[in-house]
């Protein structure tokens, strides 16, 4: 079964450092997303990406965040200068919107710990 | 903002049916009801979705009331591996996951 893969599974960083989280969406999907979940809290939408540009972003996705699809397979989330409150599980997701599957496929997540 | 209300937690005996309710009284005519679950801290997993009619797949059944103000997810024979947080989500656009709001969900505890 196709799956979304994310790396690293866990990253520990110092406050103020840059972090890049990587995702390989399912190969024929065209819509990509990042969500995050702070420990014990809800899963929150960050950003969606289609046709090499951001389609929508939430209030959380400020100037410290950026996304990129540097090649035909990877989809990355960059946090320029991490803060303590960025500590969370970050989930990448992809979909083949437009087909009647109704399914958003999530990766297993990357846990970010900011010290 | 989540447009759904779910109980915080429920227990179910292994092998029995688990019935998870969801209220979505403000749902509008073109909004779909989706169910996802999250096992421990893994990525959310799609279960089922529907608009008006009841739906069934290999994982579960979805029963939507005629007025569409509530729905019930049914896991026909719950196993220990079904212990998870179950999210009922109303989406303003079909298959558009830009504003997919996960609420607090229902923590289902399947017990031996």
Contacts between the chains, C-beta under 8 A, distances in Angstrom:
chain1	res1	chain2	res2	distance
A	4	B	43	7.5
A	31	B	97	7.3
A	33	B	97	6.1
A	33	B	98	7.9
A	35	B	102	7.9
A	37	B	41	7.7
A	42	B	102	5.3
A	42	B	103	6.6
A	42	B	104	6.4
A	43	B	38	7.2
A	43	B	44	6.2
A	43	B	87	7.7
A	43	B	102	3.9
A	44	B	102	7.4
A	45	B	97	8.0
A	45	B	98	7.0
A	45	B	99	6.8
A	45	B	100	6.1
A	45	B	101	7.3
A	48	B	97	7.0
A	48	B	98	4.8
A	55	B	98	6.4
A	56	B	98	4.2
A	56	B	99	7.5
A	89	B	41	6.0
A	91	B	43	5.0
A	91	B	44	7.3
A	93	B	43	7.5
A	93	B	97	7.2
A	95	B	95	7.1
A	95	B	97	6.0
A	97	B	95	4.8
A	97	B	96	6.7
A	97	B	97	7.4
A	98	B	95	6.8
A	99	B	95	7.7
A	100	B	95	7.6
A	101	B	95	7.6
A	102	B	32	7.1
A	102	B	34	6.6
A	102	B	46	7.2
A	102	B	49	4.0
A	102	B	94	7.5
A	102	B	95	6.2
A	103	B	46	4.2
A	104	B	36	7.9
A	104	B	44	7.8
A	104	B	46	6.4
A	104	B	97	4.8
A	104	B	100	6.8
A	105	B	46	7.4
A	106	B	43	3.2
A	106	B	44	5.1
A	106	B	45	7.0
A	107	B	43	5.3
A	108	B	42	5.8
A	108	B	43	5.3
A	109	B	41	6.9
A	109	B	42	7.1
A	109	B	43	5.5
A	111	B	41	7.9
